[in-house]
């Protein structure tokens, strides 16, 4: 049966925005510009943290991981989509679809855990500053745990999804291999998949969000005890960028999954497009605007990042 599931469907077709041919051209141009901007912005941030020894801190270590996640996530989904826009084929192989689904799930799950680790970093820095060097020396383990949990969750959901029988159904009502759109093609009961996806959402969306909220409740209680306005402002400024990133990231996800079901599938796709393209662009912009060290190294890192992009495109 497992072999039959693989051989019954070897190619998938994306419905995408095919009902709006004029809109597809606008979406293609916007996605291309945003994808290149995402690459450049996140590579600049990674380059700055490498080149400037002042930024060899736990916060920027986690931020570099976040930038790597954003580059990997967008690169797993949007280059194939852009190629399909140009070719007009809107197709992907079974293995290609499984790989795209696996990596996008892994990056999304990892980012949720990583954001909670960054909140813990801010909590320790403000609430236990004397113990900060000792506790955060484990930052490599914390980052590795985030990546490991994300990939494990993705592996579980993807394996369950690719074993479903599809009975020849191969039209995905999306522009990428999104797991919910994928499993809906199955011609069998998908209760196990839905339960697994729901548990994954609870563990990797709501639990990290709860931990982030708890961290900031403790941070707020400490900050409000600071007597000087300058001290309170300095404490808040160290957290403001992370709070903005968490708000954008979770705000989009929660709206996407908790809003009433729309009769217009195009609207749902646009929300998913916003999450996949706009959010990774905002992360480096938010952190760059809040930090003077980033401004000082912007030009050199920009040149270095452009050089890396050029080398990658040539290869």
Secondary structure as the mmCIF struct_conf table of DSSP 4:
data_model
#
loop_
_struct_conf.conf_type_id
_struct_conf.id
_struct_conf.beg_label_comp_id
_struct_conf.beg_label_asym_id
_struct_conf.beg_label_seq_id
_struct_conf.end_label_comp_id
_struct_conf.end_label_asym_id
_struct_conf.end_label_seq_id
HELX_RH_AL_P HELX_RH_AL_P1 UNK A 2 UNK A 8
STRN STRN1 UNK A 11 UNK A 14
TURN_TY1_P TURN_TY1_P1 UNK A 16 UNK A 19
HELX_RH_AL_P HELX_RH_AL_P2 UNK A 21 UNK A 51
HELX_RH_3T_P HELX_RH_3T_P1 UNK A 53 UNK A 55
BEND BEND1 UNK A 57 UNK A 57
HELX_RH_AL_P HELX_RH_AL_P3 UNK A 58 UNK A 87
BEND BEND2 UNK A 88 UNK A 88
STRN STRN2 UNK A 91 UNK A 93
HELX_RH_AL_P HELX_RH_AL_P4 UNK A 94 UNK A 127
HELX_RH_3T_P HELX_RH_3T_P2 UNK A 129 UNK A 131
HELX_RH_AL_P HELX_RH_AL_P5 UNK A 132 UNK A 136
TURN_TY1_P TURN_TY1_P2 UNK A 137 UNK A 138
HELX_RH_AL_P HELX_RH_AL_P6 UNK A 139 UNK A 162
TURN_TY1_P TURN_TY1_P3 UNK A 163 UNK A 163
BEND BEND3 UNK A 164 UNK A 164
TURN_TY1_P TURN_TY1_P4 UNK A 167 UNK A 168
STRN STRN3 UNK A 171 UNK A 172
BEND BEND4 UNK A 173 UNK A 176
HELX_RH_AL_P HELX_RH_AL_P7 UNK A 179 UNK A 183
TURN_TY1_P TURN_TY1_P5 UNK A 184 UNK A 185
BEND BEND5 UNK A 187 UNK A 188
HELX_RH_AL_P HELX_RH_AL_P8 UNK A 191 UNK A 201
HELX_RH_PI_P HELX_RH_PI_P1 UNK A 202 UNK A 206
HELX_RH_AL_P HELX_RH_AL_P9 UNK A 207 UNK A 223
TURN_TY1_P TURN_TY1_P6 UNK A 224 UNK A 225
BEND BEND6 UNK A 228 UNK A 228
HELX_RH_AL_P HELX_RH_AL_P10 UNK A 229 UNK A 258
BEND BEND7 UNK A 259 UNK A 259
HELX_LH_PP_P HELX_LH_PP_P1 UNK A 260 UNK A 262
BEND BEND8 UNK A 263 UNK A 263
HELX_RH_AL_P HELX_RH_AL_P11 UNK A 265 UNK A 273
HELX_RH_PI_P HELX_RH_PI_P2 UNK A 274 UNK A 278
HELX_RH_AL_P HELX_RH_AL_P12 UNK A 279 UNK A 289
TURN_TY1_P TURN_TY1_P7 UNK A 290 UNK A 290
HELX_RH_AL_P HELX_RH_AL_P13 UNK A 292 UNK A 296
TURN_TY1_P TURN_TY1_P8 UNK A 297 UNK A 297
HELX_RH_AL_P HELX_RH_AL_P14 UNK A 298 UNK A 314
#
